[in-house]
Amino acid sequence: PIDLLTVAFGASPDEAPDRLTARNGLSELSSLSARRWRLVEVDVSFPMLQRRREQLEALLAPARTVMDLNIGAALWFAARGVGR
């Protein structure tokens, strides 16, 4: 199967707009292609993000904006491939 990863932050990841869009996208891809797709949902709590923040900022340096952190964190947690 082809893995599609979606990362959602916070206490209610199932309600995140990006998560809902990912599920809709999976449904559409499945209807258009005979390929096997697997949606990996990566949930990141705020405490988990805070524990990794210093490490993420070091990896992102010299980029220091909030947007850099948001995108970098999503990519970092997705790259781990740990989800449900």
C-alpha positions in Angstrom: 0.0 0.0 0.0 0.9 3.6 -0.4 1.1 5.4 3.0 -0.5 8.9 3.2 0.4 10.6 6.5 -1.7 13.3 8.2 -0.5 15.1 11.3 -2.9 16.9 13.7 -2.0 18.8 16.8 -4.0 19.4 20.0 -6.5 17.7 22.2 -9.0 17.0 19.4 -7.0 15.8 16.4 -10.0 14.0 14.9 -11.7 17.4 14.5 -8.8 19.2 12.9 -9.6 20.5 9.4 -6.5 18.9 7.9 -7.5 15.5 9.3 -11.0 15.8 7.8 -9.5 16.8 4.5 -7.1 13.8 4.6 -10.0 11.4 5.2 -11.9 12.9 2.3 -8.9 12.7 0.1 -8.4 9.1 0.9 -11.9 8.3 0.0 -11.6 10.1 -3.3 -8.2 8.4 -4.1 -9.8 5.0 -3.3 -12.6 5.6 -5.7 -10.3 6.8 -8.5 -7.6 4.2 -8.3 -7.3 0.4 -7.7 -4.1 1.1 -5.7 -4.1 0.3 -2.0 -3.9 3.4 0.1 -3.3 3.5 3.9 -4.0 6.7 5.9 -1.6 7.0 8.8 -3.0 9.5 11.4 -0.3 11.0 13.5 -1.7 12.7 16.7 0.5 15.1 18.5 -0.5 16.5 21.8 0.6 20.0 22.9 2.8 18.5 25.7 4.5 16.2 23.2 5.1 19.2 20.9 6.5 21.2 23.8 8.9 18.4 24.8 10.3 18.4 21.2 10.2 22.2 20.6 13.8 22.9 21.5 15.1 20.0 19.3 12.8 21.1 16.4 14.0 24.7 16.7 17.7 23.6 16.6 17.0 21.5 13.4 15.2 24.4 11.8 17.8 27.0 12.5 18.3 29.6 11.2 14.6 29.6 10.3 12.7 31.0 13.3 9.2 31.9 12.4 6.1 30.3 13.9 5.2 29.1 10.4 8.7 27.4 10.1 8.0 25.6 13.4 4.5 24.6 12.4 5.6 23.1 9.1 8.8 21.6 10.5 7.0 20.0 13.4 4.4 18.4 11.0 7.2 17.1 8.8 9.2 15.8 11.7 6.4 14.0 13.4 5.2 12.6 10.0 8.6 11.3 9.1 8.6 9.1 12.2 5.7 7.3 10.7 4.1 6.5 14.1 0.4 6.8 14.0 -2.9 4.9 13.8 
